[in-house]
Amino acid sequence: MKGNIMKKTIYSSVFALAAAVTLVGCGDPLLDDLNSNIEVGSGDLSMAETYEQAAGMFLTAQQKMHDVGASNGAHIYQVQFNIHIDNYSGYMAGTQNFSGNLPSTYRYFAQYCDGPKASFFLVAQAALPVMRSAAQLNLKELGAMCNIMYCFSALELSDVYGPFPWTDYKNDVQEPPVTYEPMDQIYDSLFVNLKDAGEILKNFNNTPKEHQDTINTILAQYDKICGSVDTWRQFSNSIRLRMAMRMSNVDPTRAKAEAEAAINDGLIEKSIEYNTMAINGTNHPLAFISTLWNDTRMNASLENIMKRLNVPFMDKLFKMNSDDIRNEDGEVTMTANSAIVGVPAGIQLTPRDDNNQYTKYSGVSDAFASFPLAIFKLSERYFLQAEAALRWGIGGAAAVNINYLNGIVAMFDDYDIVQTDEQFRNYWNQKEADTTIDYVDPHNSRNNKKGLISVGVILDNSDDDRTKLEKIITQKWLSMFPMGLEAWNDLRRTGYPRIFPVNDIGDGSLGNGRMIRRIPWNMTDAAAAQDVNTSGIEALGGSNLMRTTLWWDVEDPSGLGDNRRWETEAAGQ
């Protein structure tokens, strides 16, 4: 293992992640030659000094939002999302044992805890200088767009760990100590920043034509995810709606007000996504991890839910088993190219070699390699609106059904299946899931699991609101693949969809079958640990453990969600 992660500046942990990446890269923790520094752009400038610098940093911030712009972007994506969060979401599962650590469970190296930080710090290094110099350079719209990206990444950081030093990080505090702030205060600041950014962009058309031409020229060359000032404004509002629904259990009155305001200000009309092939000449990072490294496979939960709902685009996302699969006695139980089959999370894994049967399970399809990397999908916008309508009547009585249908239409559009197709109609008209389909592990029958999902697709007049919410979130979960963080957020917040439980052999705080509630802070560095102990624990309101719930992770007071089901199920209730 590489040396200790040192915290000399707020950005130094980013470079330390390059060492952690070697623990995973290409599935071989011993490949030291992969330990190259992450490319972070223009250096240590506190402000963008020129038009050209600001434009370049604006592009860099986009590339770093889910950090795929670096030469080793797939490695970073692996420690940022795939090695842990993708497992928690029910989307993907690990295939191998990494030096005694099991990504399929909740056990991982302490340094893996730092993986989800990578995007935030890299975005911050690019975005903050533009935000500080925007007025001076007469590029206030560019500053607003960078502020949106900064808030987007800060939200992801907070939803993984909980409190973090929002003010200190934004003020570019370079040396410890830093002060952790409670999540409710961070959310307050995020709402203010996103609203302010949106107001700047809303007034763009009232600025002089010469100025508009300048901004549009920059966007034409450097904007790779939104394409226009107005779409950036819509993106800001959509993040606000995401935040509002995240806090729907802990503060429903404020959540409703924020949701209404975001919807009224206008939401995205297209998916916000990054074409990795067009920009970097590289495939989707998940394709590297799955196809080239064989480190991740389809999760058994995703397989079972897709099969129970007869999802027609499953083969567009995943391939069949790549080779004969044998049981523990060496007998072939599934011949090559027989079926799409997922790996159950929470199982004991072996190193990746010829005897490892799980590398033969379903990885992502060849077509998936060229898929764009989504930042915020159009389908999510509609499902968020459907939930807001269900909870608070926003948009009127018909808004639940209309937005729910639009969400499924947007999901099918992603796979070139239109609403008029028979495939769509057959899918839409399912009143219940096919509960005869259970999960069967062709390698080890001890891992066989009875499927948990029973709800269908269409919203029936007889459905109660609890059933409607389960259907909305289940379809949202399917539509958002492979955005594991948002899927995990919804699982913690609502309890839906009903994925298989995972064994806890992480920090031991959960017990078998319970959902992990957060990723703990890495305490291996003394300075970082001191900051956590000084202000982090108090701001969190609990111990630095996997079981500690975040501020918004409370039981649904409306009774619509089921986000404590893992606790009751594990206790045999």
QUICORHU-V261193 format. One record per pair of residues at least 12 apart in sequence whose C-alpha atoms are under 8 Angstrom apart, sorted by sequence separation. I is the first residue (numbers start at 0). J is the second residue. If there is no record, write none. Layout:
I;J, I;J
This chain:
4;16, 21;33, 129;141, 130;142, 153;165, 215;227, 243;255, 322;334, 323;335, 411;423, 437;449, 438;450, 454;466, 458;470, 500;512, 501;513, 20;33, 21;34, 129;142, 130;143, 164;177, 215;228, 322;335, 385;398, 386;399, 436;449, 437;450, 500;513, 501;514, 20;34, 164;178, 165;179, 243;257, 244;258, 321;335, 322;336, 384;398, 385;399, 436;450, 456;470, 500;514, 41;56, 130;145, 163;178, 164;179, 165;180, 243;258, 320;335, 321;336, 342;357, 384;399, 385;400, 454;469, 455;470, 2;18, 18;34, 40;56, 86;102, 126;142, 129;145, 130;146, 163;179, 164;180, 319;335, 320;336, 385;401, 434;450, 454;470, 1;18, 17;34, 86;103, 162;179, 163;180, 240;257, 319;336, 320;337, 385;402, 472;489, 0;18, 1;19, 17;35, 86;104, 127;145, 162;180, 163;181, 239;257, 240;258, 319;337, 320;338, 342;360, 384;402, 385;403, 434;452, 456;474, 0;19, 17;36, 40;59, 83;102, 126;145, 127;146, 162;181, 163;182, 239;258, 319;338, 320;339, 341;360, 434;453, 17;37, 39;59, 82;102, 83;103, 126;146, 161;181, 162;182, 165;185, 297;317, 319;339, 320;340, 340;360, 341;361, 382;402, 432;452, 433;453, 476;496, 161;182, 240;261, 318;339, 319;340, 339;360, 340;361, 381;402, 382;403, 432;453, 0;22, 14;36, 83;105, 126;148, 127;149, 239;261, 240;262, 317;339, 339;361, 381;403, 431;453, 432;454, 473;495, 14;37, 126;149, 162;185, 431;454, 432;455, 472;495, 473;496, 491;514, 520;543, 13;37, 237;261, 381;405, 382;406, 430;454, 431;455, 432;456, 472;496, 519;543, 157;182, 203;228, 236;261, 237;262, 314;339, 381;406, 430;455, 431;456, 491;516, 519;544, 122;148, 123;149, 236;262, 380;406, 429;455, 430;456, 469;495, 518;544, 519;545, 122;149, 378;405, 379;406, 429;456, 430;457, 469;496, 517;544, 518;545, 200;228, 201;229, 236;264, 237;265, 378;406, 428;456, 429;457, 430;458, 517;545, 200;229, 236;265, 237;266, 377;406, 378;407, 427;456, 428;457, 430;459, 516;545, 517;546, 39;69, 119;149, 122;152, 236;266, 237;267, 378;408, 426;456, 427;457, 515;545, 516;546, 517;547, 38;69, 200;231, 201;232, 233;264, 236;267, 325;356, 378;409, 515;546, 516;547, 517;548, 37;69, 38;70, 154;186, 200;232, 233;265, 234;266, 324;356, 377;409, 378;410, 514;546, 516;548, 517;549, 37;70, 78;111, 119;152, 233;266, 234;267, 516;549, 37;71, 79;113, 80;114, 118;152, 119;153, 233;267, 79;114, 80;115, 154;189, 197;232, 233;268, 324;359, 78;114, 79;115, 119;155, 196;232, 197;233, 323;359, 508;544, 509;545, 78;115, 79;116, 119;156, 230;267, 234;271, 302;339, 322;359, 508;545, 509;546, 79;117, 197;235, 230;268, 302;340, 321;359, 506;544, 508;546, 75;114, 79;118, 150;189, 196;235, 197;236, 302;341, 320;359, 321;360, 506;545, 116;156, 301;341, 320;360, 321;361, 115;156, 194;235, 299;340, 300;341, 319;360, 320;361, 75;117, 127;169, 150;192, 193;235, 194;236, 299;341, 319;361, 320;362, 150;193, 193;236, 297;340, 298;341, 299;342, 300;343, 318;361, 319;362, 115;159, 297;341, 298;342, 299;343, 317;361, 318;362, 452;496, 147;192, 296;341, 297;342, 298;343, 299;344, 317;362, 318;363, 452;497, 123;169, 146;192, 147;193, 193;239, 225;271, 296;342, 298;344, 317;363, 318;364, 451;497, 452;498, 146;193, 224;271, 225;272, 316;363, 317;364, 318;365, 451;498, 224;272, 316;364, 451;499, 25;74, 147;196, 190;239, 224;273, 315;364, 450;499, 24;74, 146;196, 223;273, 314;364, 316;366, 317;367, 23;74, 66;117, 223;274, 315;366, 316;367, 448;499, 514;565, 66;118, 143;195, 144;196, 315;367, 513;565, 514;566, 21;74, 65;118, 143;196, 512;565, 513;566, 20;74, 23;77, 64;118, 143;197, 512;566, 20;75, 23;78, 63;118, 64;119, 66;121, 140;196, 143;199, 186;242, 512;568, 513;569, 64;121, 143;200, 512;569, 17;75, 20;78, 63;121, 64;122, 400;458, 511;569, 16;75, 19;78, 63;122, 140;199, 492;551, 510;569, 139;199, 140;200, 492;552, 60;121, 61;122, 296;357, 491;552, 492;553, 60;122, 296;358, 492;554, 493;555, 59;122, 60;123, 140;203, 295;358, 297;360, 492;555, 60;124, 294;358, 296;360, 297;361, 60;125, 293;358, 296;361, 297;362, 495;560, 500;565, 59;125, 60;126, 296;362, 297;363, 493;559, 494;560, 495;561, 295;362, 296;363, 407;474, 493;560, 494;561, 495;562, 57;125, 403;471, 410;478, 492;560, 493;561, 494;562, 28;97, 56;125, 57;126, 293;362, 406;475, 493;562, 494;563, 27;97, 28;98, 56;126, 492;562, 494;564, 26;97, 407;478, 491;562, 57;129, 290;362, 490;562, 56;129, 141;214, 289;362, 290;363, 23;97, 140;214, 289;363, 22;97, 53;128, 389;464, 53;129, 138;214, 286;363, 285;363, 389;468, 43;124, 46;127, 47;128, 286;367, 287;368, 39;121, 45;127, 46;128, 47;129, 286;368, 386;468, 45;128, 46;129, 285;368, 41;125, 44;128, 47;131, 48;132, 57;141, 64;148, 283;367, 284;368, 39;124, 40;125, 46;131, 47;132, 60;145, 283;368, 357;442, 386;471, 39;125, 45;131, 46;132, 50;136, 282;368, 283;369, 356;442, 385;471, 49;136, 61;148, 144;231, 151;238, 282;369, 283;370, 48;136, 53;141, 57;145, 60;148, 64;152, 140;228, 147;235, 282;370, 283;371, 283;372, 382;471, 382;472, 19;110, 468;559, 469;560, 19;111, 468;560, 276;369, 382;475, 465;558, 466;559, 16;110, 275;369, 465;559, 276;371, 464;559, 465;560, 274;370, 275;371, 379;475, 16;113, 274;371, 275;372, 343;440, 378;475, 16;114, 273;371, 274;372, 342;440, 272;371, 273;372, 315;414, 379;478, 272;372, 273;373, 346;446, 378;478, 379;479, 12;113, 16;117, 272;373, 273;374, 378;479, 271;373, 272;374, 312;414, 13;116, 270;373, 271;374, 272;375, 343;446, 376;479, 13;117, 270;374, 271;375, 272;376, 270;375, 271;376, 4;110, 270;376, 271;377, 13;120, 269;376, 270;377, 13;121, 269;377, 270;378, 333;441, 268;377, 332;441, 373;482, 10;120, 267;377, 332;442, 9;120, 10;121, 311;422, 267;380, 10;124, 266;380, 311;426, 326;441, 327;442, 310;426, 325;441, 326;442, 327;443, 309;426, 324;441, 325;442, 326;443, 308;426, 324;442, 308;429, 262;384, 308;432, 307;432, 308;433, 307;433, 306;433, 307;434, 307;435, 258;387, 307;436, 306;436, 255;387, 303;436, 259;393, 303;437, 303;438, 255;391, 302;438, 244;383, 299;438, 241;383, 244;386, 237;380, 240;383, 244;387, 307;452, 304;450, 303;450, 308;455, 304;452, 308;456, 345;501, 346;502, 344;501, 345;502, 344;502, 345;503, 9;168, 61;222, 9;171, 61;223, 9;172, 54;217, 58;221, 61;224, 8;172, 9;173, 57;221, 58;222, 8;173, 9;174, 57;222, 58;223, 7;173, 8;174, 55;221, 7;174, 8;175, 54;221, 6;174, 7;175, 6;175, 301;498, 300;498, 94;293, 95;294, 300;499, 94;294, 299;499, 93;294, 94;295, 93;295, 94;296, 92;295, 93;296, 81;285, 91;295, 92;296, 91;296, 92;297, 91;297, 92;298, 68;275, 90;297, 91;298, 92;299, 67;275, 76;284, 77;285, 90;298, 76;285, 89;298, 89;299, 90;300, 91;301, 62;273, 68;279, 73;284, 77;288, 89;300, 90;301, 72;284, 73;285, 86;298, 89;301, 73;287, 81;295, 73;288, 67;284, 103;343, 104;344, 105;345, 103;344, 104;345, 103;345, 104;346, 103;346, 245;488, 103;347, 245;489, 248;492, 103;348, 101;347, 101;348, 245;492, 94;342, 92;341, 93;342, 92;342, 91;342, 92;343, 93;344, 92;344, 96;348, 95;348, 96;349, 97;350, 94;348, 95;349, 96;350, 89;344, 94;349, 95;350, 96;351, 95;351, 94;351, 86;344, 95;355, 94;355, 95;357, 25;288, 94;357, 95;358, 94;358, 25;291, 26;292, 25;292, 26;293, 26;294, 25;294, 249;550, 249;551, 248;551, 249;552, 247;551, 248;552, 249;553, 246;551, 248;553, 245;551, 248;554, 249;555, 248;555, 248;556, 65;374, 248;557, 64;374, 26;351, 155;484, 158;488, 176;526, 175;526, 179;530, 175;527, 178;530, 179;531, 176;529, 177;530, 176;530, 180;534, 175;530, 178;533, 179;534, 180;535, 161;517, 178;534, 179;535, 182;538, 160;517, 178;535, 181;538, 182;539, 159;517, 160;518, 180;538, 181;539, 158;517, 159;518, 160;519, 179;538, 160;520, 182;549, 183;550, 182;550, 163;535, 162;535, 162;538, 162;539, 161;539, 161;549, 160;549, 161;550, 90;480, 90;481, 158;549, 90;483, 88;483, 85;481, 87;483, 88;484, 104;501, 105;502, 106;503, 85;483, 88;486, 104;502, 105;503, 106;504, 107;505, 84;483, 85;484, 88;487, 104;503, 105;504, 106;505, 84;484, 87;487, 104;504, 105;505, 106;506, 104;505, 105;506, 88;490, 80;483, 84;487, 80;484, 112;518, 112;519, 113;520, 112;520, 113;521, 89;498, 112;521, 89;499, 105;515, 110;521, 109;521, 109;522, 109;523, 87;514, 87;515, 6;524, 4;523, 5;524, 3;523, 4;524, 6;526, 3;524, 6;527
